[in-house]
């Protein structure tokens, strides 16, 4: 059985939980108390020297970084409906989408979310937050070009990109930017997926 070191408030951990639920893979959750700085203690740093969750445990094998964990599990189990394209160029474009998800939405989104959630307003880095909101707005405009004619981003069906976006778009209303109608509709569809609801609504 897999073990997943995680914390319920970790968006990156939630990604892996959603994937594991989506693929019906059996696993146990190993709670890491980030609020008590358990991730900075020697015991956990021996598991991940960067002090971050999630970390997948499979026997003595340890793997961190949510997208790397998901890719490993997807390749290991060879599901009949793979989430990664088989064609080299299609897979390259898919990886491009994944990188853009990380750099153009998840990272700037985290800047805004973390500030609003955990930092007093008088200590906000407002310029950085505004710049992040602009990046997110531009990213939404690009997603709109796909979602105007498709229900989902790749193959017109719920897939890996939605799993990666889900814990972040859950807080889209905090992003201080205009959300195109087709993007907002897509967000609502993603939030209604059973695996997403099971993880994010608990």
C-alpha positions in Angstrom: 0.0 0.0 0.0 1.2 3.5 -0.7 1.6 6.1 2.0 1.2 9.8 1.3 2.8 12.3 3.6 0.5 15.3 3.5 -1.4 18.1 5.3 -5.1 18.9 4.7 -4.3 22.6 3.8 -1.6 21.7 1.3 -2.9 22.4 -2.2 -0.1 20.3 -3.7 -1.0 17.4 -1.4 -4.7 17.7 -2.5 -3.6 17.2 -6.1 -2.2 13.8 -5.3 -5.2 12.9 -3.1 -7.5 13.7 -6.1 -5.4 11.6 -8.4 -5.4 8.6 -6.1 -9.2 8.9 -5.6 -9.7 9.3 -9.4 -7.6 6.1 -10.1 -9.0 4.2 -7.1 -5.6 3.4 -5.8 -5.4 2.2 -2.2 -3.2 4.3 0.1 -3.0 5.7 3.6 -2.5 9.3 4.6 0.4 10.1 6.9 -0.3 13.5 8.5 2.5 16.0 8.7 1.6 18.8 11.1 2.8 21.8 9.1 1.2 24.1 11.7 3.5 22.7 14.3 6.5 22.9 12.0 6.8 19.1 12.0 8.1 19.4 8.4 11.2 21.2 9.7 12.2 18.5 12.2 15.0 16.0 11.4 12.6 13.1 11.2 10.7 14.6 8.2 13.8 16.2 6.7 15.2 12.7 6.3 12.1 12.0 4.2 12.3 15.2 2.2 15.2 17.5 2.8 13.2 20.4 1.4 10.6 20.0 4.2 7.6 20.0 1.9 4.6 17.8 1.3 3.4 15.7 -0.4 5.8 12.8 -0.4 4.8 9.4 -1.7 6.1 6.3 0.2 6.2 2.9 -1.4 8.3 0.6 0.8 11.7 2.3 1.0 11.0 4.4 -2.1 10.2 8.0 -1.4 9.1 10.6 -4.1 8.2 14.2 -3.6 6.7 16.9 -5.9 3.0 16.4 -6.8 3.4 16.2 -10.6 6.3 13.8 -10.3 4.3 11.5 -8.0 1.3 11.5 -10.3 3.5 10.8 -13.4 5.2 7.9 -11.6 1.9 6.3 -10.5 0.4 6.8 -14.0 3.3 5.2 -15.7 3.6 2.4 -13.2 0.0 1.2 -13.4 -0.4 1.4 -17.2 -4.1 2.2 -17.0 -6.2 1.5 -20.1 -7.2 5.2 -20.3 -3.8 6.9 -19.8 -3.7 10.5 -18.8 -0.5 11.2 -20.8 -0.6 11.1 -24.6 1.4 8.3 -26.3 2.4 10.5 -29.3 5.8 12.3 -28.7 4.7 15.7 -29.9 1.3 15.5 -28.3 3.0 14.6 -25.0 5.4 17.5 -25.4 2.5 19.9 -25.9 0.8 18.4 -22.9 3.9 18.9 -20.7 4.0 22.5 -22.0 0.4 22.9 -20.6 1.5 21.4 -17.3 4.4 23.9 -17.0 2.2 26.8 -17.9 -0.3 25.6 -15.2 2.4 25.8 -12.7 4.2 29.0 -13.7 1.2 31.1 -15.0 -1.5 30.2 -12.5 -0.4 28.1 -9.5 2.6 30.1 -8.5 1.0 33.6 -8.9 -2.2 32.3 -7.4 -0.3 31.0 -4.4 1.2 34.5 -3.9 -2.3 36.0 -3.6 -3.9 33.1 -1.7 -1.2 32.8 0.9 -1.2 36.6 1.5 -5.0 36.8 2.0 -5.2 33.7 4.0 -2.2 34.0 6.4 -0.8 37.5 6.3 -2.4 40.7 7.9 -3.5 43.1 5.2 -1.1 45.8 6.3 1.8 43.5 5.5 0.7 42.5 2.0 3.1 43.0 -0.8 0.5 44.8 -2.9 2.6 45.3 -6.0 3.6 41.7 -6.1 -0.1 40.6 -5.6 -1.3 43.0 -8.4 1.4 41.7 -10.8 0.3 38.1 -9.9 -3.3 39.0 -10.6 -2.4 40.3 -14.0 -0.6 37.1 -14.9 -3.6 35.1 -13.8 -5.9 37.3 -15.9 -3.7 36.7 -19.0 -3.7 33.0 -18.3 -7.5 32.9 -18.0 -7.7 34.7 -21.3 -5.6 32.0 -22.9 -7.7 29.2 -21.3 -10.8 30.9 -22.6 -9.7 30.3 -26.2 -9.9 26.6 -25.5 -12.9 26.5 -23.2 -15.1 28.6 -25.5 -15.5 25.4 -27.7 -14.5 22.6 -25.3 -15.7 21.4 -21.9 -12.2 20.5 -20.7 -8.7 21.5 -21.6 -7.4 18.3 -23.4 -9.4 15.8 -25.3 -12.6 17.5 -24.2 -12.8 15.3 -21.0 -11.8 15.6 -17.4 -8.1 14.7 -17.1 -4.7 15.3 -15.6 -4.7 19.1 -16.2 -8.0 19.4 -14.3 -6.5 17.4 -11.4 -3.5 19.7 -11.3 -5.6 22.8 -11.4 -8.4 21.8 -9.1 -7.0 22.7 -5.6 -5.9 26.1 -7.0 -9.0 27.1 -9.0 -11.1 26.2 -5.9 -10.1 29.7 -4.7 -10.4 31.5 -8.0 -12.7 34.2 -6.5 -9.7 35.5 -4.4 -7.5 36.1 -7.5 -8.6 39.8 -8.1 -9.1 39.4 -11.8 -11.8 39.0 -14.3 -12.8 35.4 -15.0 -14.2 34.7 -18.5 -17.6 32.9 -18.4 -16.3 29.8 -20.2 -13.5 29.5 -17.6 -15.8 30.0 -14.7 -18.1 27.3 -16.1 -15.1 25.0 -16.5 -14.1 25.6 -12.9 -17.6 24.6 -11.7 -17.5 21.4 -13.8 -14.1 20.5 -12.3 -15.4 21.1 -8.8 -18.3 18.7 -9.4 -16.1 15.8 -10.4 -16.5 13.0 -7.7 -12.8 12.7 -7.0 -12.4 16.4 -6.6 -15.5 16.8 -4.4 -14.4 14.0 -2.2 -11.0 15.6 -1.5 -11.9 19.3 -1.5 -15.3 19.2 0.2 -14.1 17.3 3.3 
